[in-house]
Amino acid sequence: MIARQVRKAPIYVALVLLSLVSVVPFIWMLATSFKHSSDIYTKVPSLLPLDKQTGEWAATLENYDHVLGIGGLGQAFLNSIWVCAILVPAKLLIDALAAYAFARIPFPGRDKLFVVFLAGMMVPTITLLVPRVHITQVLGMYDTRWGLILPNIASVLDIFLLRQFFMSLPGELEEAARIDGAGRMQIFWRIVVPLSKPVLAVVTITSFIFHWNDLVWPLVVTNDPELNTLPLALQQLASTESGRAYYIMAGAALSVIPVIIVLLIFQRRIMQGIAFTGLKT
Amino acid sequence: MASPVLAERPAVEPRPGRRRRPGIGRSDQLIGWLLITPALVYFVVFLLYPAVAALYYSFTDWNLRTAPNWVGFANYTELLFNDVEFPHFWKSVQVTLQYTLIAVPLTLVSALAQALLINAIRRGSNTFRLLLFLPVVTAEAAVGAIWRWLYDPQYGLINAALGLVGIPKQNWLNTPELVIPALAFIAAWQCGISMIIYLAGLKGIPESIREAAIIDGAGPVQRFWKVVVPMLRPTTFYLVVTGTIAALQVFGLVYVIFSGGGGRSVTGGPEQSGLAYVLHIYLYAFRYDAMGAACAMSFMLLVLIMIVTALQFKFLKQEAS
């Protein structure tokens, strides 16, 4: 037993080193974000917020105070929450209903339509970007909150994943419910949704992470700084305050921490989800 | 939504003495279309129309100020052959291919190494997996901001760490030759998804094969090359294809890394060494208002991605037969 543990020691050492490479950037981000501006520029970088002269603990919240207020990240944080709070549930509902129809309700042309949907999945976002912005303008949603939401209100990939899962459910339960006189929607809400909680959770979590982190769409569809989402505000902070790492790292921490909390809570679900789907990229 | 009305119908429909056949009936047709309608509207307005429109615009000189004029293949030929009009087109192609050729293998090697190590232990494997996964869920904007600071030539952690082993300070993001390796390293730092997928692949290798190899006297190195690598071939192929498609479209990261001068200004980095193809498209579309050229570039990318995808399907078919 002990010999076995000793034999595994090099593996643990290697994993600890790799994990450090993975995690140290975050620790440094946090340390920088809590440092006084005068303590940032030291010859030997410090992974703790220490006073440059005395080497004593000297953490401060003033960087957060600055970026949340003057830096505009407070407003951006609320905007991001607002967008995700509407977009994620609405998208889940639309995708799940469509996926259920594609999986279970036969109607003429259904499978051909599904193939067309799948073909649409191959088109890279950048190809669609220019006309998407244009049509958002035509619809009067450019530079509005709805322009951030409605053009992302469904996802072909999510419909595909949900359809696959719904099709794998045993049909007997639904059949029995139908014979008992249940309608399609009753079956959906009372049987399909409860059985599909794991996959619905995976889709919800990945969708939240994706939209919380998304930079490109807010970048091209808004202009008004009042509408900045968090990634956009962070990018602008990094651009305008490029010499002030303490502000930028405070902003980065605000963007990263909520997602890390979600990851910690739902880690098992997320890992399982990725193992068979791959995360949205 | 429509459920209260529609839910009542099956109660009326079944006729006595005749079992309902599943999945047939007018109400199904109606419900089916109703459920798909929101997704269909999205699909037509924000996917199908934009795809068709982008193709059309790529054959026009649309610049937002005047109505689009049909110019045939002019955008495509100008992009490919006119280096006065489009001085950086080929540079952006070169940057993107170089980045892809370095980032994809680097990501896969580090993902496989991590997966093998995690697969070899029991205790703490979930913790290591979680720590190695953290960079994946981090927003591009934050990744860019953090790494700009890590690569800082004077006060950055990277130079300090390399200084410990005697490597002199480098100005990573301002030296044209170092920009692509520096970006590829960030991509490898974010290899967590590939790691998870490799881990699933490793779990799928039957224990019996491993044992048979041990009985036949194969050492760990031989087992790795003769058993693990061949068994992971489909996984590796999938990851190469999806990784290549993603790397060809790298944008957000370079946008943040090379934004400067305030607000939404962005550059292609020192001597355009970080001018990713999609960044080049973005600049033409949203800075220079050259929508026609931007759409032509994005269609060339689409064709390339379709070729890569087609190769994937061809390979998968071969594997299956």
Chai-1 contact restraints between the chains, C-beta under 6 A:
chainA,res_idxA,chainB,res_idxB,connection_type,confidence,min_distance_angstrom,max_distance_angstrom,comment,restraint_id
A,I11,B,L117,contact,1.0,0.0,6.0,A-B,restraint_1
A,I11,B,A120,contact,1.0,0.0,6.0,A-B,restraint_2
A,I11,B,I121,contact,1.0,0.0,6.0,A-B,restraint_3
A,A14,B,L117,contact,1.0,0.0,6.0,A-B,restraint_4
A,L15,B,L117,contact,1.0,0.0,6.0,A-B,restraint_5
A,L15,B,F128,contact,1.0,0.0,6.0,A-B,restraint_6
A,L18,B,Q114,contact,1.0,0.0,6.0,A-B,restraint_7
A,S19,B,F128,contact,1.0,0.0,6.0,A-B,restraint_8
A,S19,B,L131,contact,1.0,0.0,6.0,A-B,restraint_9
A,S22,B,L131,contact,1.0,0.0,6.0,A-B,restraint_10
A,S22,B,L132,contact,1.0,0.0,6.0,A-B,restraint_11
A,S22,B,L134,contact,1.0,0.0,6.0,A-B,restraint_12
A,S22,B,P135,contact,1.0,0.0,6.0,A-B,restraint_13
A,V23,B,L131,contact,1.0,0.0,6.0,A-B,restraint_14
A,P25,B,I146,contact,1.0,0.0,6.0,A-B,restraint_15
A,P25,B,L150,contact,1.0,0.0,6.0,A-B,restraint_16
A,W28,B,L157,contact,1.0,0.0,6.0,A-B,restraint_17
A,M29,B,I146,contact,1.0,0.0,6.0,A-B,restraint_18
A,Y41,B,Y155,contact,1.0,0.0,6.0,A-B,restraint_19
A,P45,B,L157,contact,1.0,0.0,6.0,A-B,restraint_20
A,P45,B,A160,contact,1.0,0.0,6.0,A-B,restraint_21
A,I94,B,P38,contact,1.0,0.0,6.0,A-B,restraint_22
A,I94,B,A39,contact,1.0,0.0,6.0,A-B,restraint_23
A,L97,B,L35,contact,1.0,0.0,6.0,A-B,restraint_24
A,A98,B,I36,contact,1.0,0.0,6.0,A-B,restraint_25
A,A98,B,A39,contact,1.0,0.0,6.0,A-B,restraint_26
A,A101,B,G32,contact,1.0,0.0,6.0,A-B,restraint_27
A,A101,B,L35,contact,1.0,0.0,6.0,A-B,restraint_28
A,A101,B,I36,contact,1.0,0.0,6.0,A-B,restraint_29
A,I105,B,D28,contact,1.0,0.0,6.0,A-B,restraint_30
A,I105,B,I31,contact,1.0,0.0,6.0,A-B,restraint_31
A,I105,B,G32,contact,1.0,0.0,6.0,A-B,restraint_32
A,P106,B,G23,contact,1.0,0.0,6.0,A-B,restraint_33
A,F107,B,Q29,contact,1.0,0.0,6.0,A-B,restraint_34
A,F107,B,G32,contact,1.0,0.0,6.0,A-B,restraint_35
A,G120,B,L47,contact,1.0,0.0,6.0,A-B,restraint_36
A,V123,B,A51,contact,1.0,0.0,6.0,A-B,restraint_37
A,P124,B,Q249,contact,1.0,0.0,6.0,A-B,restraint_38
A,P124,B,I305,contact,1.0,0.0,6.0,A-B,restraint_39
A,I126,B,V278,contact,1.0,0.0,6.0,A-B,restraint_40
A,I126,B,I281,contact,1.0,0.0,6.0,A-B,restraint_41
A,I126,B,S298,contact,1.0,0.0,6.0,A-B,restraint_42
A,T127,B,A54,contact,1.0,0.0,6.0,A-B,restraint_43
A,T127,B,S298,contact,1.0,0.0,6.0,A-B,restraint_44
A,T127,B,L302,contact,1.0,0.0,6.0,A-B,restraint_45
A,L128,B,P50,contact,1.0,0.0,6.0,A-B,restraint_46
A,V130,B,A285,contact,1.0,0.0,6.0,A-B,restraint_47
A,V130,B,M291,contact,1.0,0.0,6.0,A-B,restraint_48
A,V130,B,A294,contact,1.0,0.0,6.0,A-B,restraint_49
A,V130,B,C295,contact,1.0,0.0,6.0,A-B,restraint_50
A,P131,B,P50,contact,1.0,0.0,6.0,A-B,restraint_51
A,P131,B,A53,contact,1.0,0.0,6.0,A-B,restraint_52
A,P131,B,A54,contact,1.0,0.0,6.0,A-B,restraint_53
A,R132,B,F46,contact,1.0,0.0,6.0,A-B,restraint_54
A,R132,B,P50,contact,1.0,0.0,6.0,A-B,restraint_55
A,P151,B,F46,contact,1.0,0.0,6.0,A-B,restraint_56
A,I153,B,Y42,contact,1.0,0.0,6.0,A-B,restraint_57
A,A154,B,A39,contact,1.0,0.0,6.0,A-B,restraint_58
A,A154,B,Y42,contact,1.0,0.0,6.0,A-B,restraint_59
A,E175,B,P22,contact,1.0,0.0,6.0,A-B,restraint_60
A,G181,B,P10,contact,1.0,0.0,6.0,A-B,restraint_61
A,G181,B,A11,contact,1.0,0.0,6.0,A-B,restraint_62
A,G183,B,L6,contact,1.0,0.0,6.0,A-B,restraint_63
A,G183,B,A7,contact,1.0,0.0,6.0,A-B,restraint_64
A,G183,B,P10,contact,1.0,0.0,6.0,A-B,restraint_65
A,R184,B,I31,contact,1.0,0.0,6.0,A-B,restraint_66
A,M185,B,S3,contact,1.0,0.0,6.0,A-B,restraint_67
A,M185,B,A7,contact,1.0,0.0,6.0,A-B,restraint_68
A,Q186,B,A7,contact,1.0,0.0,6.0,A-B,restraint_69
A,I209,B,V137,contact,1.0,0.0,6.0,A-B,restraint_70
A,N213,B,A139,contact,1.0,0.0,6.0,A-B,restraint_71
A,L215,B,E140,contact,1.0,0.0,6.0,A-B,restraint_72
A,L215,B,A141,contact,1.0,0.0,6.0,A-B,restraint_73
A,L215,B,G252,contact,1.0,0.0,6.0,A-B,restraint_74
A,P231,B,A139,contact,1.0,0.0,6.0,A-B,restraint_75
A,P231,B,A141,contact,1.0,0.0,6.0,A-B,restraint_76
A,L234,B,A141,contact,1.0,0.0,6.0,A-B,restraint_77
A,Q235,B,A141,contact,1.0,0.0,6.0,A-B,restraint_78
A,Q235,B,V256,contact,1.0,0.0,6.0,A-B,restraint_79
A,Q235,B,S259,contact,1.0,0.0,6.0,A-B,restraint_80
A,Q236,B,G263,contact,1.0,0.0,6.0,A-B,restraint_81
A,A238,B,A145,contact,1.0,0.0,6.0,A-B,restraint_82
A,S239,B,S259,contact,1.0,0.0,6.0,A-B,restraint_83
A,S239,B,G260,contact,1.0,0.0,6.0,A-B,restraint_84
A,S239,B,G262,contact,1.0,0.0,6.0,A-B,restraint_85
A,T240,B,G262,contact,1.0,0.0,6.0,A-B,restraint_86
A,S242,B,G260,contact,1.0,0.0,6.0,A-B,restraint_87
A,A245,B,W149,contact,1.0,0.0,6.0,A-B,restraint_88
A,I248,B,A145,contact,1.0,0.0,6.0,A-B,restraint_89
A,A252,B,A142,contact,1.0,0.0,6.0,A-B,restraint_90
A,A252,B,A145,contact,1.0,0.0,6.0,A-B,restraint_91
A,A252,B,I146,contact,1.0,0.0,6.0,A-B,restraint_92
A,S255,B,A139,contact,1.0,0.0,6.0,A-B,restraint_93
A,S255,B,A142,contact,1.0,0.0,6.0,A-B,restraint_94
A,V256,B,T138,contact,1.0,0.0,6.0,A-B,restraint_95
A,V256,B,A142,contact,1.0,0.0,6.0,A-B,restraint_96
A,V259,B,V137,contact,1.0,0.0,6.0,A-B,restraint_97
A,L263,B,V137,contact,1.0,0.0,6.0,A-B,restraint_98
A,Q267,B,L130,contact,1.0,0.0,6.0,A-B,restraint_99
A,M271,B,I196,contact,1.0,0.0,6.0,A-B,restraint_100
A,I274,B,I193,contact,1.0,0.0,6.0,A-B,restraint_101
A,I274,B,I196,contact,1.0,0.0,6.0,A-B,restraint_102
A,A275,B,I196,contact,1.0,0.0,6.0,A-B,restraint_103
A,A275,B,A200,contact,1.0,0.0,6.0,A-B,restraint_104
A,L279,B,I193,contact,1.0,0.0,6.0,A-B,restraint_105
A,T281,B,A246,contact,1.0,0.0,6.0,A-B,restraint_106
